[in-house]
């Protein structure tokens, strides 16, 4: 239900998010306890940002060399673990994440020993040698929550149920997008019934 005036907790959360520029950095320790009472449940409920893959992606593009080095070590270790085992990759469940809201750096938001660390798919085209390069890795801007992303996930899931192989799946997704552009609306029953 929409309102003309936002509730106090909503305004405080919005103020926190808009003014919170460094990811759980030094500013977090200065936030008042009253603010944290509102912000903490929101951060824990929306903790997809604290998935190990997301933190690793942020870390490989960080300007701090130590943070980049730590993330590259984690990625290489995860890649070795994936190639040396036949354990299937599981779907991410945000309930498994325990946030450390007292962290002084975003790489300390999660317990790396307890987390199921996997190599981010966005970096799969890079070799281990390319990852260890000293400059930050430039990543494309990819929205994580938008209607277009949700539609693409739906299209890829549907295509992977119908065809085999990455190339065939990609072709089917591209064809369905092209079809939507050429035929933006399909007829329904109401178009054929005389009223």
N, C-alpha and C positions, 0 to 999 in steps of 0.2 A: 504494500500500500504506500503510495507516495504522499509526502507531506511538503508543505511550503517551508517549514522550519525543521532542520535536522535535529535529531536528538543529541543530547550532550555526549553520550558515549561515541556516537558516530562522528561527531565533530572532533573529538579527541583522537580517535583512531586516524581520521583523515589528516589532521594536523601532524600527527606523528609520522605517517607515511610520506607526506609531502616534504617534511623537513628532515627526514631521515636519509641522508645521502650516502654515508659510508656504511656498507653492510655490517651491521651489528658490531661496529667499531667502538671507539672511545666514547662516542656520544651516548651509547646505551647505558653506561655507568652513571651518567649525569641525569637521567630521566627520573622524575619524581615517582615515588612508589604508587601514588594515585594514578598516574599515567600508566604505569606498568600493569596495574590491576585490570585496566581496560585492554591494553595492547597485548599482553601475554596470551590470553585465550585466542585472540585473532591470529597471532603468529603461529601458535601451535596447531590451530585448525587448518591454516593455509600453508603448511610447511613443505609443499612440493618444491619450493625454492631451495630447501635444505637437503634435497636428495644428493647423494654423493656425486652423481654425474653432473648435476648443475653446479655444484661447488667446484668440481674439477674444471669445468668449462670456464668458469669465472677466473679460476686460479691460473690457468695456462695463458690467459690474456692479461694478467695483472702486471703492473710495472715493477713490482718487487721481485727481485731475482730469487730470493729464498722461497717465497710462496710458489713461484713457477717451478722451482726445483722439487719442492715437496709434491706438487701435483703430478709432475712427470714421473716421479718415483712411484706414486700410487697407481698411475695409469699403466706403467710397465709391469708392475707387480700384478695388477688385475688381468692384463693381457696374458701373462705367463700362467696365471691360475686358470684362465679360461681355456688355453690351449693344452694344458697338462691334465685337465679333468674332463669327464664326460657329463658333468653336472649341467642340466639344462638351465638356461637363463630364466629367472622368474620375473613376473610382472611386478612393477614397483607398487608397494603399498605404503601410503604415507603414515599409516598407523604405527609402522615399525620405527619411525624416526623419533628419537628423543633429542630435543633441542637443548643446547647449552646456552641459555640466554645471558649468561655472565661472560660469554666469550669476548675476548679483546680483538679477535681477528675472525673473519668469516670462515677461514679454514678450520677453526676450532669449534664451530657450531655443532658438529656431530662428533661422536666417538668413532674414529676410523677403525679401531680394532673390532668394534661390535657391528659396524656397518657392512652390508654386502656390497662391496665396491666392484663396479664393473666399468669397463672402458667406455667413455661416451661414444655413441655411434657417429656423432658429428666429426670425430677425430679419427675414424677408422681408415681414412685414406692416407693418413700420415704414418710414416715408419717411426720406430723408436728413435732412430738417429735424427729425424726431422723434429721430433718432439723435444729433444735435448738441445736444440738450437737456442742460443742465448737471448734472442729477441722475443717479445710477447707474440703469441699467435693471434692473428687477426681473424675473428670469426664473423660470419655474416649475421645480420640482424634477423632473427627468426622469432616471430611471436609465439609464445607458448600457449596462450589462451585467447583464441579468437574464433569467430564463426567459420572463417575460411579453414583454419586448422582443424576444427571439429569435423567439417565436411570432408576434408582430405583424409582424415583418419577413417571416417566411414567409407569413403571410396576405396581406400587401400585395403581395408578389411574385407569389403565385398569382392574386390578383384582377386585377392589372395585365396578366397574360397572357390573361385571359378577357374582360375588359370594357375599354371605352375611356372615358377621361375621369376626372377626379379625383372628381367626384360619384358616378359609377357605381362606381368602385373603393371609395370610402369606404362606400357603401351595402352592397356585397358583403361587406366586412370586418365591418361591424356585424351583418349578417345571419348570418354564420358564427359570430360570438361568441354571438349570441342562440340559435342552433341548438345550440351546445355546452352552453349552460345548460339548455335544455329537454330535450335528449337527451344526457345526459352520457356514455353508453356505447353504442357500436354493436355489434351482434352479430357474432361471428366464426364460422368454420367449426366450431370446437370446441363451440359452443353448440347446433349442430344434429346432431352425431354422438352416437349413443347409445353409452355405454361400458359 
